[in-house]
Amino acid sequence: MPGRAEAPSDEALRDAGLTAEGRGRVLLIACGALAREILALKVANGWEHLDLQCLPAILHNTPQRIVPAVEATVAEARGRYDSVFVVYGDCGTGGLLQAACERLGVEMVPGPHCYSFYEGNEAFAAREEATAFYLTDFLVRQFDAFVWKPLGLDRHPELRDLYFGNYETLVYQAQTDDPALTEKARACAERLGLAFERRFTGYGDLGGVLGRL
């Protein structure tokens, strides 16, 4: 009968650059806009080995700041986890985030942005919706803070058509079945002067990607 494998010594772990507390653990570095959904998936699936560290969701308004923030967080996590996984799409970085992840030796969620992987990257790409403006559960909740005020529409509502004149439909990608959020999303469409469509996407590709970790 084979003997039981012994756990690696602290010295061996140090040589590998890993602390004892980090064995078997994965750090998720995620956009703050995905925090609620990732935590819900963790609880539903019992993924106790996944730790979550979120970067401010408002970084999406200045995507050039996403890559340095991810790089700094990966560097800080070295030696404390078996692996690090970046829960961002490209998110307006023009491929720079993917290049940084490859350079750092970490993986990331495939897809251009969360709207795509929530719906499923293949399904989203097939739609080719150039005139759709998307909201998720997070963005419906935070519409004023992340859309209305940053665009200055609270001070200059006359700019609405300048920003949204080429859009036709507000598409609400619902992660949850919440009638109150649906009504709020409908109100957002009215404020922007757009038609309204709700699609229940759930967590899309996100659950499968995290499940493989």
C-alpha positions as CSV (number, residue, x, y, z in Angstrom):
1,M,0.0,0.0,0.0
2,P,1.6,3.3,-1.0
3,G,2.5,5.7,1.7
4,R,0.7,9.0,2.3
5,A,2.3,11.9,0.5
6,E,3.8,14.4,2.9
7,A,2.9,18.1,2.6
8,P,5.8,20.2,1.3
9,S,8.0,21.7,4.0
10,D,7.9,25.5,4.7
11,E,11.4,25.6,3.2
12,A,10.2,24.0,0.0
13,L,7.3,26.4,-0.2
14,R,9.7,29.4,0.3
15,D,11.9,28.0,-2.5
16,A,8.8,27.9,-4.7
17,G,7.9,31.5,-3.7
18,L,4.7,30.4,-2.0
19,T,3.6,30.7,1.6
20,A,1.8,27.8,3.4
21,E,-1.4,29.9,3.6
22,G,-1.4,30.2,-0.2
23,R,-1.3,26.5,-1.1
24,G,-4.2,25.6,-3.4
25,R,-5.6,29.2,-3.4
26,V,-6.4,31.3,-6.3
27,L,-6.7,35.1,-6.2
28,L,-9.3,36.7,-8.5
29,I,-8.3,40.3,-9.4
30,A,-11.6,41.7,-10.7
31,C,-13.4,44.8,-11.7
32,G,-15.5,46.1,-8.8
33,A,-18.5,46.0,-11.1
34,L,-18.4,42.2,-11.0
35,A,-18.0,41.8,-7.2
36,R,-21.6,40.9,-6.4
37,E,-21.8,38.3,-9.2
38,I,-18.5,36.7,-8.4
39,L,-19.4,36.4,-4.7
40,A,-22.8,34.9,-5.6
41,L,-21.0,32.3,-7.8
42,K,-18.6,31.5,-5.0
43,V,-21.3,30.9,-2.5
44,A,-23.5,28.9,-4.8
45,N,-20.7,26.6,-5.8
46,G,-18.7,26.4,-2.6
47,W,-15.6,27.8,-4.2
48,E,-13.8,28.4,-0.9
49,H,-10.3,28.3,-2.5
50,L,-11.1,31.5,-4.5
51,D,-10.2,34.8,-2.9
52,L,-11.5,38.1,-4.4
53,Q,-9.7,41.4,-4.7
54,C,-11.6,44.1,-6.6
55,L,-10.2,47.2,-8.3
56,P,-12.5,50.3,-8.4
57,A,-15.2,49.9,-11.1
58,I,-14.7,53.6,-12.0
59,L,-11.4,52.7,-13.7
60,H,-13.6,51.9,-16.7
61,N,-14.0,55.7,-17.2
62,T,-10.2,55.9,-17.6
63,P,-9.2,52.5,-19.1
64,Q,-5.5,53.6,-19.4
65,R,-5.3,53.1,-15.6
66,I,-6.6,49.5,-15.7
67,V,-3.3,47.9,-16.8
68,P,-1.0,49.6,-14.2
69,A,-3.6,48.8,-11.4
70,V,-3.7,45.1,-12.4
71,E,0.1,44.9,-12.7
72,A,0.6,46.4,-9.2
73,T,-2.0,44.0,-7.7
74,V,-0.4,40.9,-9.3
75,A,3.0,42.0,-8.0
76,E,1.7,42.4,-4.5
77,A,0.0,38.9,-4.6
78,R,3.2,37.0,-5.7
79,G,4.1,34.3,-3.2
80,R,0.7,34.3,-1.5
81,Y,-1.3,32.3,-4.0
82,D,-0.9,29.3,-6.2
83,S,-2.2,31.3,-9.1
84,V,-3.8,34.6,-10.0
85,F,-6.7,35.1,-12.4
86,V,-7.8,38.5,-13.8
87,V,-11.5,38.9,-14.1
88,Y,-11.6,41.7,-16.7
89,G,-12.3,41.6,-20.4
90,D,-10.2,43.9,-22.7
91,C,-12.3,46.8,-21.3
92,G,-11.0,49.5,-23.6
93,T,-7.3,48.8,-23.1
94,G,-6.7,48.0,-26.8
95,G,-5.1,44.6,-26.1
96,L,-2.7,46.0,-23.5
97,L,-4.3,44.1,-20.6
98,Q,-4.0,40.8,-22.4
99,A,-0.4,41.6,-23.2
100,A,0.3,42.5,-19.6
101,C,-1.3,39.3,-18.4
102,E,0.8,37.2,-20.8
103,R,3.9,39.0,-19.6
104,L,3.0,38.4,-16.0
105,G,2.1,34.8,-16.6
106,V,-1.5,35.1,-15.4
107,E,-4.8,34.3,-17.2
108,M,-7.8,36.5,-17.8
109,V,-11.4,36.2,-18.9
110,P,-11.7,36.0,-22.6
111,G,-13.8,38.6,-24.4
112,P,-13.8,42.4,-25.1
113,H,-15.9,43.3,-22.0
114,C,-18.4,42.1,-19.5
115,Y,-21.3,42.7,-21.8
116,S,-19.8,40.1,-24.1
117,F,-19.0,37.4,-21.6
118,Y,-22.3,37.9,-19.7
119,E,-24.2,37.1,-22.9
120,G,-21.6,34.6,-24.0
121,N,-18.8,35.7,-26.3
122,E,-20.0,33.8,-29.3
123,A,-23.6,34.9,-29.0
124,F,-22.6,38.5,-28.4
125,A,-20.3,38.6,-31.4
126,A,-23.0,37.2,-33.6
127,R,-25.4,40.0,-32.8
128,E,-23.3,42.8,-34.2
129,E,-25.3,45.4,-32.4
130,A,-23.7,48.7,-33.3
131,T,-26.7,50.8,-32.0
132,A,-27.2,49.2,-28.6
133,F,-26.2,50.7,-25.3
134,Y,-25.8,48.1,-22.6
135,L,-26.4,48.1,-18.9
136,T,-25.8,45.3,-16.4
137,D,-27.3,44.9,-12.9
138,F,-24.4,46.9,-11.5
139,L,-24.8,49.7,-14.0
140,V,-28.5,49.9,-13.5
141,R,-27.9,50.3,-9.7
142,Q,-25.2,52.8,-10.3
143,F,-26.5,54.6,-13.4
144,D,-26.2,58.1,-12.0
145,A,-22.7,57.6,-10.6
146,F,-21.3,55.8,-13.6
147,V,-23.2,57.2,-16.6
148,W,-25.3,60.3,-15.9
149,K,-22.9,62.3,-13.8
150,P,-19.6,61.4,-15.4
151,L,-21.0,62.5,-18.8
152,G,-22.2,65.8,-17.2
153,L,-25.9,65.1,-18.0
154,D,-26.9,66.1,-14.5
155,R,-25.6,69.6,-15.3
156,H,-26.2,69.7,-19.0
157,P,-29.1,67.4,-20.0
158,E,-29.1,69.0,-23.4
159,L,-25.9,67.0,-24.2
160,R,-27.9,63.8,-24.1
161,D,-28.6,63.6,-27.8
162,L,-25.0,64.4,-28.6
163,Y,-23.8,61.4,-26.6
164,F,-26.6,59.0,-27.4
165,G,-28.0,60.2,-30.8
166,N,-26.5,57.2,-32.6
167,Y,-27.9,54.6,-30.3
168,E,-31.4,53.1,-30.7
169,T,-31.9,50.7,-27.9
170,L,-30.8,50.3,-24.3
171,V,-30.3,46.6,-23.7
172,Y,-30.5,45.6,-20.1
173,Q,-28.5,42.4,-19.5
174,A,-30.0,41.1,-16.4
175,Q,-27.9,38.9,-14.1
176,T,-30.8,38.4,-11.7
177,D,-34.6,38.3,-11.9
178,D,-35.4,41.5,-10.1
179,P,-38.5,43.4,-11.2
180,A,-37.4,46.5,-9.4
181,L,-34.1,46.5,-11.3
182,T,-36.0,46.0,-14.5
183,E,-38.2,49.0,-13.9
184,K,-35.1,51.1,-13.0
185,A,-33.5,50.0,-16.3
186,R,-36.6,50.9,-18.2
187,A,-36.5,54.3,-16.6
188,C,-32.8,54.7,-17.6
189,A,-33.8,54.0,-21.2
190,E,-36.5,56.7,-21.0
191,R,-34.0,59.2,-19.6
192,L,-31.7,58.5,-22.5
193,G,-34.5,58.6,-25.1
194,L,-33.9,55.0,-26.2
195,A,-36.1,52.0,-26.8
196,F,-35.8,49.3,-24.1
197,E,-35.0,45.6,-24.2
198,R,-34.3,43.3,-21.3
199,R,-32.3,40.1,-21.8
200,F,-31.8,37.7,-19.0
201,T,-28.2,36.5,-19.3
202,G,-27.5,35.3,-15.9
203,Y,-23.7,35.0,-15.4
204,G,-23.0,33.9,-19.0
205,D,-19.5,32.6,-19.6
206,L,-18.3,33.9,-16.2
207,G,-19.5,30.9,-14.2
208,G,-17.9,28.4,-16.6
209,V,-14.6,30.3,-16.6
210,L,-14.4,30.5,-12.9
211,G,-15.5,26.9,-12.5
212,R,-12.4,25.7,-14.4
213,L,-10.2,27.3,-11.7
